């Protein structure tokens, strides 16, 4: 950047003052490091020239320049594996409801597909790697049309650090409550988008599923941030957190009994305060459960291998799920008559 922005040749002394790697006790060692870096740039196609005082009378010492007329970035050629990885990553952004990301991803993938090497329709030999197929799945409208607008509001507030007033429906009771949050980040987990941030109602960092938000309004004055993210906040840590430790509902102390068929579940992360105990037949895990939807899903999927020993609210949630399943698949009067 120093050479690209310079209006006249830049001496090695000036370059050395900007880079600590060249400021060695042994001046020759620093010069050798500079020469190695210069050789790497030349190999990449950067046209660096050394201008001597004989070539330019205005110079007292020789200096380096980049011939901007000859300087251009080399063409980027991606391998099929690299393109596949990019398409996979882009598909996550493409799944975001609303906002501008789906349109941007569509355009980027079309550019990527356009630049793929051409291949014969029925090749007898492959002089280049096999082609990569880029699939654009049909866009399905969300179950709630307003969900796209809600997501766009949350994404904007996260980026601009603006407070959001929202109506949120809890999974356990279905009750819709008014919340105010400072959105720190958006996390994609288990097929759903979560907004992680400071909940002014609960006075702690909470996670909220975007598809349970019914209304969302960003605070005024978008150019004036309402909050600062904590210095120790790590979105990667939240993205890698076990769903057992999420807090989407008021926590309840729960104890699970794991039979040998579900023993591997005991190795999952239930939080730092979880207590695990083993007896001759079962493993018992005691922890504060604040994600009843996930817990109920895992317990039902275990087909009896996980028993709720303690936790009245979690038991009630599982019974509600079973009642809903029974109602969904109950035979109709016509079916009973035919039987």
C-alpha positions as CSV (number, residue, x, y, z in Angstrom):
1,X,0.0,0.0,0.0
2,X,2.9,2.4,0.7
3,X,4.2,1.9,-2.9
4,X,0.7,2.1,-4.5
5,X,-0.1,5.4,-2.7
6,X,3.3,7.0,-3.3
7,X,3.7,9.8,-5.8
8,X,7.5,9.4,-6.0
9,X,9.9,6.5,-5.4
10,X,10.1,5.2,-1.8
11,X,13.5,4.5,-0.4
12,X,14.3,1.3,1.5
13,X,14.9,3.5,4.6
14,X,11.4,4.8,4.4
15,X,10.0,1.3,4.0
16,X,12.0,0.0,6.9
17,X,10.6,2.7,9.2
18,X,7.1,1.3,8.5
19,X,7.7,-2.4,9.0
20,X,9.1,-3.8,12.3
21,X,10.2,-7.0,10.5
22,X,12.9,-5.0,8.8
23,X,14.1,-3.2,11.9
24,X,16.5,-5.8,13.0
25,X,19.7,-5.3,15.1
26,X,21.6,-6.7,12.2
27,X,20.8,-4.3,9.3
28,X,21.7,-7.0,6.7
29,X,19.2,-9.4,8.2
30,X,16.4,-6.8,7.7
31,X,17.5,-6.1,4.2
32,X,17.5,-9.8,3.4
33,X,13.9,-10.1,4.7
34,X,12.9,-7.2,2.5
35,X,14.5,-8.8,-0.5
36,X,12.6,-12.0,0.1
37,X,9.3,-10.2,0.4
38,X,10.1,-8.2,-2.7
39,X,10.8,-11.4,-4.6
40,X,7.5,-12.9,-3.5
41,X,5.6,-9.9,-4.8
42,X,7.4,-10.0,-8.1
43,X,6.5,-13.7,-8.4
44,X,2.9,-12.8,-7.8
45,X,3.1,-10.4,-10.7
46,X,3.5,-7.1,-8.8
47,X,5.7,-4.9,-11.1
48,X,8.1,-3.4,-8.6
49,X,10.9,-1.2,-10.1
50,X,13.9,0.4,-8.6
51,X,14.5,3.9,-9.8
52,X,18.1,5.2,-9.5
53,X,19.1,8.9,-9.1
54,X,20.5,8.6,-12.7
55,X,17.0,7.9,-14.0
56,X,15.4,10.7,-11.9
57,X,17.5,13.8,-11.2
58,X,15.1,14.9,-8.4
59,X,16.1,11.9,-6.3
60,X,19.0,11.9,-3.8
61,X,18.7,8.2,-3.2
62,X,17.2,5.4,-5.3
63,X,13.7,4.2,-4.5
64,X,11.0,1.7,-5.4
65,X,7.8,2.2,-7.3
66,X,5.0,0.1,-8.7
67,X,4.2,0.5,-12.4
68,X,0.5,1.0,-12.0
69,X,-0.1,0.8,-15.7
70,X,1.2,-2.8,-15.7
71,X,-0.2,-3.7,-12.3
72,X,-3.3,-5.9,-12.3
73,X,-4.4,-8.8,-10.1
74,X,-4.0,-12.2,-11.6
75,X,-7.1,-14.1,-12.6
76,X,-8.5,-16.1,-9.7
77,X,-9.1,-19.8,-10.6
78,X,-10.8,-21.8,-7.9
79,X,-10.7,-25.6,-7.7
80,X,-14.0,-27.5,-7.7
81,X,-13.5,-28.3,-4.0
82,X,-13.0,-24.6,-3.2
83,X,-16.1,-23.6,-5.2
84,X,-18.2,-26.3,-3.4
85,X,-17.1,-24.9,-0.1
86,X,-18.1,-21.4,-1.1
87,X,-21.5,-22.6,-2.3
88,X,-22.1,-24.5,0.9
89,X,-21.2,-21.4,3.0
90,X,-23.3,-19.2,0.7
91,X,-26.3,-21.5,1.1
92,X,-26.5,-20.5,4.8
93,X,-26.7,-16.8,4.0
94,X,-29.2,-17.7,1.2
95,X,-31.5,-19.3,3.8
96,X,-31.8,-16.0,5.7
97,X,-35.4,-14.8,5.5
98,X,-35.8,-11.3,4.1
99,X,-33.0,-8.8,4.0
100,X,-30.6,-8.3,1.1
101,X,-28.4,-11.4,1.6
102,X,-30.4,-13.8,-0.6
103,X,-30.2,-11.4,-3.6
104,X,-26.4,-10.8,-3.0
105,X,-25.8,-14.6,-2.8
106,X,-27.8,-15.3,-5.9
107,X,-25.7,-12.7,-7.9
108,X,-22.4,-14.0,-6.5
109,X,-23.2,-17.6,-7.2
110,X,-24.3,-16.8,-10.8
111,X,-21.0,-15.0,-11.3
112,X,-19.2,-18.0,-9.9
113,X,-21.1,-20.4,-12.1
114,X,-20.5,-18.2,-15.2
115,X,-16.7,-18.4,-14.6
116,X,-16.5,-22.2,-14.3
117,X,-14.4,-23.9,-16.9
118,X,-16.4,-25.2,-19.9
119,X,-16.6,-29.0,-20.2
120,X,-17.8,-31.1,-23.1
121,X,-21.3,-32.5,-22.9
122,X,-20.2,-36.1,-23.2
123,X,-16.5,-36.1,-22.5
124,X,-14.4,-39.1,-23.2
125,X,-11.5,-37.7,-21.1
126,X,-11.2,-35.0,-18.6
127,X,-8.3,-32.7,-19.2
128,X,-9.5,-30.5,-16.3
129,X,-11.2,-31.4,-13.0
130,X,-14.8,-32.5,-13.2
131,X,-17.4,-29.7,-13.3
132,X,-19.1,-28.3,-10.2
133,X,-22.9,-28.2,-10.3
134,X,-24.4,-25.1,-8.7
135,X,-28.0,-25.7,-7.7
136,X,-30.4,-22.8,-7.0
137,X,-33.2,-24.2,-4.9
138,X,-36.7,-22.9,-5.4
139,X,-37.4,-20.0,-3.0
140,X,-40.2,-20.9,-0.7
141,X,-42.3,-18.2,0.9
142,X,-42.1,-18.2,4.7
143,X,-45.1,-19.4,6.7
144,X,-45.4,-15.8,8.0
145,X,-44.8,-13.2,5.3
146,X,-43.8,-10.6,7.8
147,X,-40.9,-12.8,9.0
148,X,-38.6,-11.5,6.3
149,X,-39.2,-7.9,7.4
150,X,-38.6,-8.9,11.0
151,X,-35.3,-10.6,10.2
152,X,-34.2,-7.5,8.2
153,X,-34.9,-5.3,11.2
154,X,-32.9,-7.6,13.5
155,X,-30.0,-7.8,11.1
156,X,-29.9,-4.0,10.7
157,X,-30.1,-3.4,14.4
158,X,-27.3,-5.9,15.0
159,X,-25.1,-4.2,12.5
160,X,-25.8,-0.7,13.7
161,X,-25.9,-1.6,17.4
162,X,-29.4,-0.3,17.9
163,X,-31.9,-1.4,20.6
164,X,-34.9,-3.4,19.4
165,X,-38.4,-3.5,20.9
166,X,-40.1,-6.7,20.0
167,X,-43.0,-9.1,20.8
168,X,-41.7,-12.6,21.5
169,X,-43.7,-15.8,21.9
170,X,-42.3,-18.3,24.4
171,X,-42.2,-21.9,23.3
172,X,-43.4,-23.4,26.5
173,X,-46.6,-21.4,27.2
174,X,-47.2,-19.6,23.9
175,X,-47.4,-16.4,25.8
176,X,-46.4,-13.3,23.8
177,X,-44.5,-10.7,25.9
178,X,-42.9,-7.4,25.1
179,X,-39.1,-7.4,25.2
180,X,-36.3,-4.9,24.6
181,X,-32.9,-6.3,23.6
182,X,-29.5,-5.1,22.5
183,X,-28.7,-7.5,19.7
184,X,-25.1,-8.6,19.8
185,X,-25.1,-11.2,17.0
186,X,-27.1,-13.6,14.8
187,X,-26.4,-17.3,15.1
188,X,-27.7,-20.1,12.8
189,X,-28.2,-23.3,14.8
190,X,-30.2,-26.5,14.3
191,X,-32.0,-25.1,11.2
192,X,-33.1,-21.8,13.0
193,X,-31.8,-18.3,13.3
194,X,-31.2,-17.0,16.9
195,X,-30.5,-13.5,17.9
196,X,-28.2,-13.3,20.9
197,X,-28.1,-10.2,23.0
198,X,-28.8,-8.4,26.3
199,X,-32.4,-8.8,27.4
200,X,-33.4,-5.7,29.4
201,X,-36.3,-7.7,30.9
202,X,-34.2,-10.6,32.3
203,X,-31.1,-8.5,32.8
204,X,-28.8,-11.0,31.2
205,X,-27.6,-12.3,27.8
206,X,-30.4,-14.4,26.2
207,X,-31.0,-16.2,22.9
208,X,-34.2,-15.6,20.9
209,X,-35.5,-17.6,17.9
210,X,-36.2,-15.1,15.1
211,X,-39.2,-17.1,13.9
212,X,-40.9,-16.6,17.3
213,X,-40.6,-12.8,17.1
214,X,-44.0,-11.3,16.1
215,X,-43.0,-7.7,15.9
216,X,-39.7,-5.9,15.9
217,X,-39.0,-2.2,15.9
218,X,-35.5,-0.7,15.7
219,X,-34.8,2.4,17.8
220,X,-34.6,5.8,16.1
221,X,-31.4,7.5,14.9
222,X,-29.7,4.7,13.1
223,X,-26.4,6.6,13.0
224,X,-26.2,6.8,16.8
225,X,-25.4,3.4,18.4
226,X,-27.4,2.5,21.6
227,X,-24.9,0.0,23.1
228,X,-21.5,-1.5,22.9
229,X,-20.9,-5.2,22.7
230,X,-19.0,-6.5,25.7
231,X,-15.3,-6.8,25.1
232,X,-15.4,-10.5,26.1
233,X,-18.4,-11.4,24.0
234,X,-17.5,-14.2,21.5
235,X,-20.0,-15.0,18.9
236,X,-18.1,-18.2,18.0
237,X,-18.6,-19.4,21.5
238,X,-22.3,-18.9,21.2
239,X,-22.3,-20.6,17.8
240,X,-20.6,-23.6,19.2
241,X,-22.6,-23.8,22.4
242,X,-24.6,-26.9,23.1
243,X,-28.3,-26.4,22.7
244,X,-28.7,-27.9,26.2
245,X,-27.2,-24.6,27.6
246,X,-29.4,-22.2,25.6
247,X,-31.8,-20.0,27.7
248,X,-34.9,-19.4,25.6
249,X,-37.3,-20.0,28.6
250,X,-37.1,-19.3,32.3
251,X,-34.7,-22.1,33.6
252,X,-35.8,-25.0,35.7
253,X,-33.6,-27.5,37.5
254,X,-34.0,-30.8,35.7
255,X,-32.6,-34.3,36.2
256,X,-32.4,-36.7,33.4
257,X,-31.9,-40.5,33.7
258,X,-30.0,-41.9,30.8
259,X,-30.2,-45.6,30.1
260,X,-27.2,-47.4,28.4
261,X,-28.8,-46.8,25.0
262,X,-28.5,-43.1,25.5
263,X,-25.2,-43.1,27.4
264,X,-23.5,-40.9,24.8
265,X,-25.9,-38.1,25.6
266,X,-24.2,-37.8,28.9
267,X,-21.0,-36.6,27.1
268,X,-22.7,-33.6,25.8
269,X,-22.4,-30.1,27.3
270,X,-25.1,-29.3,29.8
271,X,-23.4,-26.2,31.2
272,X,-20.6,-25.6,33.8
273,X,-23.0,-26.1,36.7
274,X,-24.3,-29.5,35.6
275,X,-23.8,-32.5,37.9
276,X,-23.3,-36.0,36.4
277,X,-23.6,-39.2,38.5
278,X,-23.3,-42.8,37.4
279,X,-24.8,-45.9,39.0
280,X,-24.7,-49.5,37.8
281,X,-27.3,-49.1,35.1
282,X,-28.0,-45.4,34.4
283,X,-26.3,-42.0,34.2
284,X,-28.0,-39.1,35.9
285,X,-27.5,-35.5,34.7
286,X,-28.8,-32.6,36.8
287,X,-28.7,-29.1,35.2
288,X,-30.6,-25.9,34.7
289,X,-32.8,-26.4,31.6
290,X,-33.8,-23.2,29.8
291,X,-34.4,-24.7,26.3
292,X,-37.5,-26.9,26.7
293,X,-38.2,-27.3,23.0
294,X,-34.8,-28.8,22.3
295,X,-34.9,-30.9,25.5
296,X,-38.4,-32.3,24.7
297,X,-37.3,-33.1,21.1
298,X,-34.2,-35.0,22.2
299,X,-36.1,-36.9,24.9
300,X,-38.9,-38.0,22.6
301,X,-36.4,-39.0,19.9
302,X,-34.7,-41.2,22.5
303,X,-37.8,-43.4,22.6
304,X,-37.7,-44.0,26.3
305,X,-34.0,-44.2,26.7
306,X,-34.0,-40.8,28.5
307,X,-36.3,-40.3,31.5
308,X,-37.2,-37.0,33.1
309,X,-36.6,-37.8,36.8
310,X,-37.1,-34.2,38.0
311,X,-38.5,-31.2,36.2
312,X,-42.3,-30.6,36.3
313,X,-42.3,-27.9,33.5
314,X,-40.3,-30.1,31.2
315,X,-42.6,-33.1,31.9
316,X,-45.6,-30.9,31.1
317,X,-44.0,-29.8,27.8
318,X,-43.4,-33.4,26.8
319,X,-47.0,-34.3,27.6
320,X,-48.1,-31.3,25.5
321,X,-46.0,-32.6,22.6
322,X,-47.5,-36.1,22.9
323,X,-51.0,-34.7,23.0
324,X,-50.3,-32.7,19.9
325,X,-49.0,-35.8,18.1
326,X,-52.0,-37.9,19.2
327,X,-54.4,-35.2,18.0
328,X,-52.6,-34.9,14.7
329,X,-52.8,-38.6,14.0
330,X,-56.1,-39.5,15.7
331,X,-58.4,-41.3,13.3
332,X,-61.4,-39.3,11.9
333,X,-65.0,-40.4,12.5
334,X,-65.1,-41.6,8.8
335,X,-62.0,-43.7,9.3
336,X,-63.5,-45.3,12.5
337,X,-66.7,-46.0,10.6
338,X,-64.8,-47.7,7.7
339,X,-62.9,-49.8,10.2
